[in-house]
Amino acid sequence: MQVKMAAVLSEHLLEGKLLVSTGCILAASLLVLRWRKRRQIRRRIEEERKRREESVRLMRKAIEKYHEQNPGVDGRGILELTLPELSQKLRDGALTPESVLYSYIEKALEVNDDLNCVTVFLGDCESQLKGLRDCSVRGPLYGIPVSIKEHVGYQGHPSTCGLVQYLDVLEEEDSFIVNVLKKQGAIVFTKTNVPQTLLSAETSNPIYGKTLNPHNKTKGPSGSSGGEAALIGGGGSILGIGTDLGGSIRLPSSACGIAGFKPTPNRLSTHGIRPCIDGMTAVPLCVGPMARDIDSLVLTMKALLCDELFKLDPNVPPLYFNEEKFSSVIPLRIGYYEEDGFFQPNPSMRRVLLETKKLLEEAGHQLVPFTPPRVDFAYYMFLKTALFSDEGKTVGDKFNNNIVDPNMEESHRLYKMSSGMKRFLAFCLRPIFPRMSRTLLSAVGARTVTNCWLDQTALQDYQTEFIREWRKLCLDVVLCPMLGPAFNIGYYGRLLAPISYTMLYNILQFPAGVVPVGSVTVDDEKDLKHYRGYNHDPWDKLFREAVADGVGLPLSIQCVALPYQDELCLRLMKEVETLSRRP
Ligand SMILES: *[C@@H]1O[C@H](CO)[C@@H](O)[C@H](O)[C@H]1NC(C)=O
């Protein structure tokens, strides 16, 4: 009896052992698989870096050859010309496209060595150059070298958004915007760096690394069009194409001291640009120009709003640039606000806003206080409808089989968190940190299609309400603060809330642009010490740290108009630039 029992027992034990060892083997093989997968990813990234290095090497060689064939040519004069001046000289024949292209590539190589802002130099720019020789009509962008943001489709190259799964997806054709640029004579010569997934303002990803700010390398260039802004701000490009879903053209333009314009959605074509969040239409992605000054933005908009664009993309309304609206001198009725009621601006942001307001008043415009309604609602709705409508699954899945960039770790966790966990944490945090609690609840998303449609209805109602307030005051345009100066490196990935200043005009679908005006002073820095924010919470503290040590960094203001009043928006931008540049 006892013997039998012992036998049964040992059999069970054996089974248990077997189970345990099978488990161990399984776990070990899973670990090995994971390790192999990661090694594979690292190898693929290594290959891509080699491809980039090779493109840099080829460009250096091309520059050498150019100098050998054209001894004594000095590109520095070329780099100092504004875009309209350069365009004129190229069309006159006073400068050759070749001399301009090589001057810019040489400078871009130098800036890239310094800031790591380029993801690839486009080897075919030399054949674009040859193509120009045969063209009889010289378009407005004839011979102008242009840089494009990494996810803007370019034939034969991937649009990765800093994610490895897209490295082997080579574009079969150019995006429409690249098509039109080329048609107008531009030479597209490089692609520029972005944050991983684009849904951050810290321009860093595991494939191409981190980009630095041209004004101070302890700062970030912001993002997501951060490589673009850094390259232009550093002088290595005269015109760039960026995209904007929550501020991605305006934030880096402000941080790098350049001008950037986000047009009304669909005024320019986004066809052939990899979307940040596939299928998300509640907040549309916009594409727009970035450059050193407003005249450059205007010249580019004029060049792009052409028959070629309207023919390529029938979804773009066939509206040419309205010169009359842009050059009108009738005084404007300008609404303005110093703060949005959701995130308190720092002293320097507020100071330049008030100084600009005063300049505009002195120039004969009418300035009217305007309170944007419910910006807190707008911010949480942006999270809920744009990023997390599906609980964050679409974005979360993009990280699968990737190395997660250290700057994306916090948001990655949020994209991957279960909704039960989000609710639980939201409940715990509510008494001490209400903004974090509301963020977590927004990140739960819509849950059902019915809720999703209700959210979108709420967004439409919000736009109606906003326009009603705007109309009540008979405003032409709005002047408002722009987030700045550039954050210290590492802070953009941890602090999303101050994008309330830019994302507002994405969810409203209004055109908006930024104009550089002045820089951080010693007094601003002193005042910053007293900054407490509206909520005295960890975000306010983080913000104070993020913008600290900013003396000398560029600042901007933001200009806004109603949908399809892009020219009016640019007009205000031009006025602000002229007034702020006057000695
Ligand atoms: C860059 O910023 C740091 C503080 O973050 C400051 O100490 C340094 O002086 C700045 N450099 C320049 C060139 O302004």
The ligand as an SDF file (V2000), in Angstrom:
LIG
                    3D

 14 14  0  0  0  0  0  0  0  0999 V2000
   23.8410   77.1080  -22.8980 C   0  0  0  0  0  0  0  0  0  0  0  0
   22.9900   76.8820  -21.7980 O   0  0  0  0  0  0  0  0  0  0  0  0
   23.6570   76.6200  -20.5820 C   0  0  0  0  0  0  0  0  0  0  0  0
   22.6100   76.3590  -19.5440 C   0  0  0  0  0  0  0  0  0  0  0  0
   21.7340   75.3550  -19.9260 O   0  0  0  0  0  0  0  0  0  0  0  0
   24.5280   77.7970  -20.1950 C   0  0  0  0  0  0  0  0  0  0  0  0
   25.2410   77.5110  -19.0120 O   0  0  0  0  0  0  0  0  0  0  0  0
   25.4810   78.1220  -21.3220 C   0  0  0  0  0  0  0  0  0  0  0  0
   26.1920   79.3050  -21.0280 O   0  0  0  0  0  0  0  0  0  0  0  0
   24.7320   78.3050  -22.6270 C   0  0  0  0  0  0  0  0  0  0  0  0
   25.6560   78.4700  -23.7120 N   0  0  0  0  0  0  0  0  0  0  0  0
   25.6040   79.4980  -24.5510 C   0  0  0  0  0  0  0  0  0  0  0  0
   26.6240   79.4890  -25.6480 C   0  0  0  0  0  0  0  0  0  0  0  0
   24.8020   80.3890  -24.4440 O   0  0  0  0  0  0  0  0  0  0  0  0
  1  2  1  0
  1 10  1  0
  2  3  1  0
  3  4  1  0
  3  6  1  0
  4  5  1  0
  6  7  1  0
  6  8  1  0
  8  9  1  0
  8 10  1  0
 10 11  1  0
 11 12  1  0
 12 13  1  0
 12 14  2  0
M  END
$$$$
